[in-house]
Amino acid sequence: MSDMAQPPILPGIRDDAHTSWPPQELIDSFLGNFDFEFRTGEHVAIEDTEKAQAAARMFRDTLGRYCSGVTVITTVADGKPVGMTCQSFSSVSISPPLVTFLPMKTSRAWAQIQRAGFFAVNFLADGQDGLSNKMASRVEDKFEGLDWTPSKGGAPLFDGIVGHVDCTVEAVHEAGDHYIVVGRVNDLAYATDEAGVSPDPLLYFQGAYRTVR
């Protein structure tokens, strides 16, 4: 890491977590210079040569054929709810319970999540593509007109989701144009109907939303 000052350790975060956090000056520069967040299927800047463009297309086209679930990562920062749509979410460990998601380095929402030190991952259900799109948009207030309840950790949870995990930031690692964020799961739950069946998930495949049907 650089010699720039590290952000303070916040309640609920491991004492050594700061060793893998991005510097505070870098986080502040993102907040001041960017007004977009990680969006489903977003294209990032690449080297402007025919060979590089072809390699990038092949990378996107190939990885786009891996079907993923769709999540919304949320927190509350400076008293306001924050949310971002994210495909790159995965479980990591059962003992201790860890998960991961990969925000872009230019994500304003991630910078706010990092400063808050906690987050929830909402697993979206079939039919919640509108919620996904709104959380991936550039609108000023993404939560306007939306109902949500706070998780045990204080992050927004939406009605109708398949399930959620409630986390604190455990560690952050640089990975190219993204960060690998590791979260420690402090609480979790999933939804079922009277027959014990969970809602169908919202899926993403080849640049479009899909369902299990």
PLY file of the C-alpha trace (Angstrom):
ply
format ascii 1.0
element vertex 213
property float x
property float y
property float z
element edge 212
property int vertex1
property int vertex2
end_header
0.00 0.00 0.00
1.05 3.66 -0.25
2.23 6.05 2.46
-1.12 7.87 2.44
-3.08 7.95 5.70
-5.43 5.07 6.41
-9.06 5.59 7.49
-9.87 5.15 11.18
-10.95 1.76 12.50
-14.70 1.84 13.07
-16.71 -0.12 15.67
-17.31 -3.74 14.73
-14.31 -4.00 12.38
-11.22 -6.08 13.09
-8.26 -4.09 14.43
-5.99 -5.22 11.60
-8.50 -4.63 8.79
-6.92 -1.29 7.92
-3.81 -3.05 6.58
-5.73 -4.02 3.43
-7.97 -0.95 3.10
-7.51 1.61 0.34
-6.01 4.91 1.59
-8.47 7.56 2.81
-7.19 10.11 0.27
-7.98 7.67 -2.52
-11.48 7.06 -1.17
-12.12 10.79 -0.81
-10.93 11.39 -4.38
-13.47 8.84 -5.63
-16.27 10.54 -3.72
-15.35 13.89 -5.22
-14.64 12.90 -8.81
-17.12 10.19 -9.78
-20.89 10.01 -9.82
-21.40 6.42 -10.90
-21.25 3.01 -9.31
-20.80 -0.58 -10.35
-23.58 -1.42 -12.77
-24.69 -4.76 -14.13
-22.82 -5.42 -17.39
-20.82 -2.17 -17.15
-17.97 -1.75 -19.61
-14.73 -0.31 -18.26
-12.07 1.67 -20.10
-9.48 -0.48 -21.86
-6.46 0.12 -24.06
-7.61 1.65 -27.34
-6.06 -0.80 -29.80
-7.79 -3.31 -32.03
-6.07 -6.23 -30.30
-6.95 -4.98 -26.81
-10.56 -4.29 -27.80
-10.91 -7.80 -29.25
-9.41 -9.35 -26.11
-11.78 -7.34 -23.92
-14.79 -8.40 -26.00
-13.77 -12.03 -25.72
-13.32 -11.65 -21.94
-16.76 -10.05 -21.52
-18.50 -12.47 -23.89
-17.00 -15.53 -22.22
-17.53 -14.42 -18.61
-21.02 -13.22 -19.56
-21.94 -16.83 -20.15
-21.49 -17.59 -16.48
-24.97 -17.17 -15.01
-24.98 -15.24 -11.76
-27.47 -14.09 -9.21
-28.18 -10.39 -8.75
-27.69 -8.67 -5.41
-28.01 -5.19 -3.99
-25.34 -4.22 -1.47
-26.59 -1.65 1.05
-25.40 0.39 4.00
-26.21 3.64 5.79
-23.60 6.39 5.56
-23.92 9.83 7.10
-27.49 8.96 8.03
-28.55 8.16 4.45
-29.20 4.76 2.84
-26.71 3.68 0.18
-27.17 0.91 -2.39
-25.44 -0.63 -5.38
-26.30 -3.48 -7.74
-23.66 -6.21 -7.79
-23.30 -9.52 -9.63
-19.86 -10.34 -8.29
-20.92 -11.76 -4.93
-19.94 -15.12 -3.50
-19.64 -17.09 -0.28
-16.07 -17.64 0.93
-15.99 -19.54 4.21
-18.31 -21.26 6.67
-15.96 -21.07 9.65
-15.60 -18.19 10.10
-18.61 -17.14 8.01
-17.23 -14.94 5.24
-18.57 -13.61 1.93
-17.09 -11.43 -0.77
-18.14 -8.90 -3.41
-16.07 -7.00 -5.96
-16.88 -3.28 -6.45
-15.10 -1.19 -9.03
-12.44 1.15 -7.68
-14.47 4.06 -9.10
-17.62 3.11 -7.15
-18.97 5.89 -4.94
-21.21 3.42 -3.15
-18.26 1.22 -2.20
-16.40 4.23 -0.81
-19.41 4.97 1.41
-19.72 1.31 2.45
-16.04 1.25 3.38
-16.44 4.36 5.49
-19.52 2.94 7.21
-17.77 -0.37 7.90
-20.88 -2.54 7.51
-23.21 -3.73 4.76
-26.04 -6.09 3.88
-26.34 -8.18 0.74
-29.91 -8.44 -0.57
-30.43 -11.49 -2.83
-32.95 -10.28 -5.40
-35.94 -12.36 -6.45
-37.54 -12.87 -9.84
-39.45 -9.69 -10.71
-37.11 -7.34 -8.85
-35.25 -6.25 -11.97
-36.71 -2.75 -11.47
-35.06 -2.56 -8.05
-31.81 -3.78 -9.56
-31.96 -1.13 -12.28
-32.71 1.64 -9.81
-29.81 0.67 -7.55
-27.57 0.60 -10.64
-28.71 4.03 -11.85
-27.22 7.48 -11.40
-30.31 9.01 -9.81
-29.62 11.26 -6.83
-31.89 9.42 -4.39
-32.05 5.73 -5.26
-34.26 4.97 -2.25
-37.01 7.44 -3.08
-40.34 5.61 -3.07
-38.81 2.35 -1.84
-39.77 0.56 1.37
-37.02 -0.99 3.43
-36.29 -2.08 6.97
-32.94 -2.00 8.76
-31.06 -5.23 9.27
-29.69 -6.05 12.72
-26.54 -4.23 11.66
-28.50 -1.23 10.37
-28.24 -1.74 6.59
-31.36 -1.54 4.39
-33.24 -4.76 3.60
-35.93 -4.83 0.89
-39.21 -6.72 0.94
-39.60 -9.76 -1.30
-35.94 -10.74 -1.48
-34.78 -14.36 -1.51
-32.49 -13.82 1.48
-29.75 -11.65 2.92
-26.50 -11.60 4.83
-25.60 -8.85 7.31
-21.87 -8.14 7.46
-19.02 -6.02 8.72
-16.00 -5.29 6.54
-13.31 -7.87 7.29
-10.65 -7.07 4.69
-10.14 -5.33 1.35
-7.67 -6.36 -1.38
-6.79 -4.64 -4.64
-7.50 -6.64 -7.80
-6.94 -4.77 -11.05
-9.72 -2.21 -11.54
-11.75 -3.68 -8.65
-11.46 -4.31 -4.93
-12.07 -7.72 -3.37
-14.14 -6.95 -0.28
-14.39 -9.68 2.35
-17.28 -9.39 4.80
-17.79 -11.24 8.07
-21.38 -12.46 8.33
-23.01 -11.46 11.62
-26.61 -12.32 10.76
-28.48 -13.94 7.87
-31.91 -15.17 6.84
-33.88 -16.45 3.85
-37.53 -16.30 2.85
-39.96 -19.17 2.30
-43.69 -19.46 1.73
-46.10 -21.61 3.76
-44.92 -24.67 1.83
-41.29 -23.93 2.69
-40.42 -22.88 -0.87
-38.13 -19.89 -1.48
-38.90 -17.26 -4.14
-37.27 -17.79 -7.53
-34.06 -15.77 -7.84
-33.32 -12.98 -10.30
-30.52 -14.16 -12.59
-28.21 -12.45 -15.09
-26.89 -14.12 -18.23
-25.36 -12.70 -21.43
-26.20 -9.13 -20.51
-29.88 -9.72 -19.67
-32.03 -10.66 -16.69
-33.25 -14.24 -16.63
-35.37 -16.43 -14.35
-35.10 -20.10 -13.42
-38.12 -20.90 -15.61
0 1
1 2
2 3
3 4
4 5
5 6
6 7
7 8
8 9
9 10
10 11
11 12
12 13
13 14
14 15
15 16
16 17
17 18
18 19
19 20
20 21
21 22
22 23
23 24
24 25
25 26
26 27
27 28
28 29
29 30
30 31
31 32
32 33
33 34
34 35
35 36
36 37
37 38
38 39
39 40
40 41
41 42
42 43
43 44
44 45
45 46
46 47
47 48
48 49
49 50
50 51
51 52
52 53
53 54
54 55
55 56
56 57
57 58
58 59
59 60
60 61
61 62
62 63
63 64
64 65
65 66
66 67
67 68
68 69
69 70
70 71
71 72
72 73
73 74
74 75
75 76
76 77
77 78
78 79
79 80
80 81
81 82
82 83
83 84
84 85
85 86
86 87
87 88
88 89
89 90
90 91
91 92
92 93
93 94
94 95
95 96
96 97
97 98
98 99
99 100
100 101
101 102
102 103
103 104
104 105
105 106
106 107
107 108
108 109
109 110
110 111
111 112
112 113
113 114
114 115
115 116
116 117
117 118
118 119
119 120
120 121
121 122
122 123
123 124
124 125
125 126
126 127
127 128
128 129
129 130
130 131
131 132
132 133
133 134
134 135
135 136
136 137
137 138
138 139
139 140
140 141
141 142
142 143
143 144
144 145
145 146
146 147
147 148
148 149
149 150
150 151
151 152
152 153
153 154
154 155
155 156
156 157
157 158
158 159
159 160
160 161
161 162
162 163
163 164
164 165
165 166
166 167
167 168
168 169
169 170
170 171
171 172
172 173
173 174
174 175
175 176
176 177
177 178
178 179
179 180
180 181
181 182
182 183
183 184
184 185
185 186
186 187
187 188
188 189
189 190
190 191
191 192
192 193
193 194
194 195
195 196
196 197
197 198
198 199
199 200
200 201
201 202
202 203
203 204
204 205
205 206
206 207
207 208
208 209
209 210
210 211
211 212
